Amino acid sequence: MSPGGEEPFIAAVKPLVDAMGGEMVPPDEAGPDDVVLAWAGADIVAVRLPQLADSLDHILAAMERKQGRPLADLDRKAKQEVVRILEVRGAFSVRHGVETVAGALGVSRFTVYNYLNREKEA
């Protein structure tokens, strides 16, 4: 990239793009669904957003890294907290979200629904 301040801008947005599972591409390679980011009137980078199902997998992988072990190895209370966080992040609006989360946690769909209902009652 040219020395017009693009590198600091890219460095600033990279953690956000990584956190949501996106991909940064040159603006001239942007597709119709990509988001082109501009700075000081110039297109700097395009962000290719992930599909929703890919985002859920990315979120689960990030949570596993944060925990330092597989989500299935967490105790019940920690799994309930994971479900609460995922609900806030919209994980269960994704098709097969409950099934995907249940598989990652090593529990049944019924258990995930129980965790969700428990949160609503609290």
C-alpha positions in Angstrom: 0.0 0.0 0.0 1.1 3.6 -0.6 2.4 5.8 2.3 -0.8 7.9 2.7 -1.8 6.7 6.1 -3.5 3.5 4.9 -1.4 1.2 7.0 -2.4 2.7 10.3 -6.0 2.7 9.2 -5.8 -1.0 8.2 -4.0 -1.8 11.4 -6.8 -0.1 13.4 -9.7 -1.9 11.7 -8.0 -5.3 11.5 -8.8 -6.5 15.0 -12.5 -5.8 14.4 -12.5 -7.5 11.0 -10.7 -10.5 12.5 -13.1 -10.6 15.5 -16.1 -10.9 13.2 -14.4 -13.4 10.9 -14.2 -11.1 7.9 -11.5 -10.8 5.3 -9.7 -7.7 4.1 -9.3 -7.3 0.4 -8.0 -4.5 -1.9 -10.9 -2.1 -2.7 -10.6 -2.8 -6.4 -11.3 -6.4 -5.7 -14.5 -5.7 -3.7 -17.6 -7.6 -4.7 -21.2 -6.3 -4.5 -21.6 -7.6 -0.9 -18.3 -6.3 0.4 -18.0 -3.1 2.5 -15.5 -0.6 1.2 -13.9 1.5 3.9 -12.7 4.9 2.9 -10.5 7.4 4.8 -9.9 11.0 3.8 -11.9 10.5 0.6 -9.9 7.5 -0.6 -11.0 3.9 -0.7 -8.5 2.1 1.6 -9.7 -1.5 2.0 -12.8 -3.6 1.4 -14.1 -6.0 4.1 -15.6 -9.3 2.9 -18.1 -10.2 5.6 -18.6 -13.9 6.5 -21.7 -15.8 6.0 -23.8 -16.0 9.2 -23.1 -19.7 9.7 -19.3 -19.1 9.3 -19.6 -16.3 11.8 -21.0 -18.7 14.4 -18.2 -21.2 13.8 -15.7 -18.3 14.2 -17.3 -17.1 17.4 -17.3 -20.6 18.9 -13.6 -21.0 18.0 -12.8 -17.6 19.5 -14.6 -18.6 22.7 -12.8 -21.9 22.8 -9.4 -20.1 22.5 -10.4 -17.6 25.2 -11.3 -20.5 27.6 -8.1 -22.3 26.7 -9.9 -25.7 26.2 -12.7 -27.2 24.3 -16.1 -25.8 25.1 -17.3 -29.4 25.7 -14.9 -29.6 28.7 -16.4 -26.7 30.5 -18.5 -27.2 33.6 -22.3 -26.6 33.5 -22.1 -23.0 34.8 -19.5 -22.0 32.3 -21.6 -23.6 29.5 -24.6 -21.6 30.6 -22.5 -18.5 30.4 -21.3 -19.4 26.9 -25.0 -19.8 25.8 -25.9 -16.5 27.4 -23.1 -14.7 25.5 -24.0 -16.5 22.3 -27.7 -15.5 22.7 -26.7 -11.8 23.1 -24.5 -12.1 20.0 -27.4 -13.5 17.9 -26.1 -17.0 17.5 -29.5 -18.6 17.8 -31.0 -16.6 14.9 -28.7 -18.5 12.5 -30.2 -21.6 11.0 -29.1 -24.7 13.0 -27.6 -22.4 15.6 -28.9 -24.4 18.5 -27.6 -27.6 17.0 -24.2 -26.1 16.2 -23.8 -24.7 19.7 -25.0 -28.0 21.3 -22.4 -29.9 19.3 -19.6 -27.5 20.4 -20.7 -27.7 24.0 -21.1 -31.5 24.0 -24.7 -31.3 25.1 -28.1 -31.9 23.6 -30.3 -29.3 21.9 -32.7 -29.8 24.7 -30.0 -28.7 27.2 -29.2 -25.6 25.2 -33.0 -24.7 25.1 -33.0 -25.3 28.9 -30.1 -22.9 29.3 -31.9 -20.3 27.2 -35.1 -20.7 29.1 -33.3 -20.5 32.4 -31.8 -17.1 31.3 -35.3 -15.8 30.4 -36.7 -16.8 33.7 -33.9 -15.1 35.7 
